[in-house]
Amino acid sequence: MIIWGLFDSGNGCYSQAAKSFEDIEIYSIGIDRENKHEHFINLNLADYSQLFGINEMFSALDQLPQPDLIIASPPCESWSVASAMADGNASWKQEQGDSLFAPQKPLSRFTIRDYVDYVGYQFKPEKSLLNRINGELCAFNTIQIIKRYEPEFYVIENPATSKIWDYIDKVLGFAIPFDNLTYYNNYDYPISKPTKFKSNVNLSLKAEKLPNEVEFRKLDRSGGAYNARSNIPLKLVKDIFNKLLHCKVN
């Protein structure tokens, strides 16, 4: 099975898990923010060069073997409730109706914030703008890559409450049939961290609600770097790979 691991350029959880399988050849792709690893193909997945008549990202990916599986973990900063503000988060505002009656159509969750919205918050408008643009480009390119290379399987990972799911569905118009909710502590991890691995396949992941062994903030302080925060339990990744290999065989 040929796997492309998009955004697997930090601690490389997908590439680490792939080492346990003789039948997997993985190509990890992305940019390591901390410049600590070399296991990946250095490629900017927030590339927008196509706007100028070229596509550096596709030109590089076209050189790789056709993927059977594309598994992606787009950055979640601009989609996360971790940067919660009134009516949304630091990158996006949820529109609010001013009527006593509910609107006939749901209001947008993706209104760009005004500069004055940040008054009184620790979040900076300039950084939040860059996070939003990077997040949108990464989400957009992830879907464009899946559409272009048409793998047999695709999996996209993000927190269960991430706004990226609505963005992919409603803004990008790409419907993903299976949510595949799981909790990290179902796979020998000390915190639950509800996460979705949305896919075109039902992965039947473990999803039992279990108490945290430690507080999330304490875990974050013990390994607060970006790569550490982005870790995915290897048991969970191996479970996903196992199931997709089984699908491949059958």
MIBAFI-129930 format. One record per residue (C-alpha): x, y, z; residue in one letter. Coordinates in steps of 0.001 Angstrom, whole numbers, padded with zeros to 6 digits, always signed. Layout:
BEGIN
XYZA...
***
This chain:
BEGIN
+000000+000000+000000M+001349+003419-000995I+000501+006076+001608I+000890+009816+001400W+000999+011295+004922G+000133+014972+004515L+001370+017242+007331F+003300+014259+008768D+006417+016386+009011S+006570+017012+012772G+007042+013951+014959N+005906+011817+012042G+003322+009628+013777C+002101+008202+010481Y+005609+007317+009328S+006469+005853+012745Q+003416+003593+012684A+004080+002552+009086A+007383+000963+010128K+005409-001888+011710S+003980-002953+008339F+005926-004700+005594E+003190-003924+003077D+003277-000138+003534I+005425+002383+001668E+004843+005854+003079I+005739+009318+001829Y+005480+011926+004569S+004972+015448+003257I+004952+018915+004804G+007075+021417+006716I+008577+020831+010170D+008038+024029+012172R+010727+023025+014664E+013302+021863+012088N+013990+018681+014055K+013233+015937+011535H+014276+014813+008071E+011947+011862+007427H+009662+013866+005132F+009446+015562+001746I+009725+019287+002412N+006730+020793+000647L+004505+023736+001511N+000954+022366+001594L-000400+025901+001956A+000939+026631-001535D-001073+029057-003670Y+001256+029335-006673S-001576+028172-008942Q-002942+031704-008609L-000023+032794-010805F-000409+030127-013475G+001839+027437-011998I+001357+024805-009312N+004546+023996-007475E+002740+021655-005086M+001214+019468-007793F+004456+019518-009769S+006230+017959-006779A+003456+015481-005905L+003190+014310-009527D+006670+012780-009108Q+005488+010390-006356L+003888+006951-006817P+000088+006974-007053Q-001285+006765-003483P-003645+004034-002289D-004264+006092+000865L-003981+009803+001570I-004048+010519+005294I-003867+014166+006362A-003650+016150+009576S-004159+019794+008543P-003101+022365+011174P-006004+023050+013509C-005056+026453+014996E-007547+028495+012973S-010332+025939+013474W-009897+025209+017169S-011951+026136+020229V-008601+026593+022001A-008659+030210+020734S-012288+030759+021734A-013640+034301+021665M-017138+035723+021791A-019219+034275+018939D-016479+031996+017637G-012703+031841+017847N-009729+034075+017103A-009858+033466+013350S-013589+033258+012668W-016819+034821+013877K-020163+033046+014037Q-022833+035362+012642E-025594+036216+015099Q-029192+036974+014148G-030931+040075+015590D-034448+038719+015231S-036683+037164+017841L-037266+034368+015377F-034695+031891+014193A-033550+032483+010596P-034735+030061+007933Q-031126+029273+007008K-028231+028731+009438P-025990+031790+009728L-022386+031533+008600S-019702+030276+010998R-017018+031803+008776F-017265+035578+009005T-013883+037321+009087I-013346+039228+012323R-012961+043003+012540D-009795+044388+014100Y-011724+045800+017073V-012997+042320+017969D-009627+041573+019555Y-009754+044367+022119V-009549+042810+025571G-008307+039443+024290Y-004809+037979+024350Q-005096+036999+020687F-003475+039248+018104K-005366+040147+014920P-002249+039894+012731E-001342+036384+013950K-004971+035266+013780S-005227+036471+010177L-002152+034461+009183L-003483+031394+010993N-006783+031745+009145R-005177+032068+005721I-002813+029153+006393N-005680+027031+007706G-007871+027740+004695E-005103+027017+002202L-004179+023755+003936C-007802+022608+004041A-008376+023643+000414F-005191+021935-000822N-005927+018755+001122T-009231+018383-000715I-007675+019344-004067Q-004984+016682-003584I-007596+014025-002811I-009624+015036-005870K-006613+015088-008192R-004973+011800-007188Y-008170+009844-006382E-006763+007400-003800P-008789+004323-002937E-008936+005596+000649F-008587+009002+002265Y-008590+010010+005932V-008550+013547+007368I-007758+014078+011065E-008732+017030+013252N-010279+017623+016686P-013894+016478+016931A-015123+020055+017508T-012926+021619+014815S-014639+024122+012520K-012730+022553+009632I-015463+019944+009213W-018139+022534+008428D-015673+024394+006228Y-014871+021311+004137I-018530+020380+003860D-020189+023745+003319K-017502+026065+001932V-015500+023545-000121L-018562+021422-000937G-016777+018134-000207F-018948+015634+001662A-017087+013034+003721I-019353+010074+004502P-017864+008709+007750F-017018+010718+010911D-014926+008022+012654N-014946+009646+016094L-012447+008318+018637T-010878+009245+021963Y-007115+009060+022298Y-007231+007364+025698N-008878+004372+024052N-005405+003782+022610Y-003163+003995+025687D-002903+007790+025745Y-003278+009730+029024P-005966+012169+027780I-009207+011609+025889S-008795+014306+023184K-011938+013585+021119P-010828+013437+017489T-012369+012597+014149K-010642+010712+011350F-013214+011507+008685K-012951+009170+005741S-014611+007481+002795N-014382+004280+004886V-016046+003304+008155N-013006+002669+010376L-014974+001481+013440S-012549+003174+015826L-012793+002763+019585K-014934+005559+021009A-015536+004841+024678E-015673+007897+026944K-012983+007331+029569L-011653+009744+032235P-008330+011497+031636N-005328+010148+033501E-003842+013663+033629V-005166+017168+032952E-004697+018288+029361F-002895+021470+030400R-000384+019524+032473K+000319+017222+029555L+000736+020258+027322D+003304+021817+029661R+005322+018614+029843S+005661+018601+026059G+004375+021987+024964G+006174+022246+021631A+004071+022186+018473Y+005267+018734+017423N+004461+017220+020822A+000974+018737+020843R+000337+017242+017406S+001153+013678+018445N-001293+010930+017563I-001162+007638+019517P+000742+005095+017433L-001707+002365+018475K-004496+004395+016915L-002611+004950+013665V-001725+001254+013486K-005383+000377+013997D-006315+002600+011047I-003589+001150+008823F-004542-002413+009785N-008154-001873+008849K-007343-000219+005545L-004876-002947+004639L-007638-005442+005310H-009957-003459+003050C-007246-003454+000411K-006871-007224+000531V-010609-007764+000296N
***
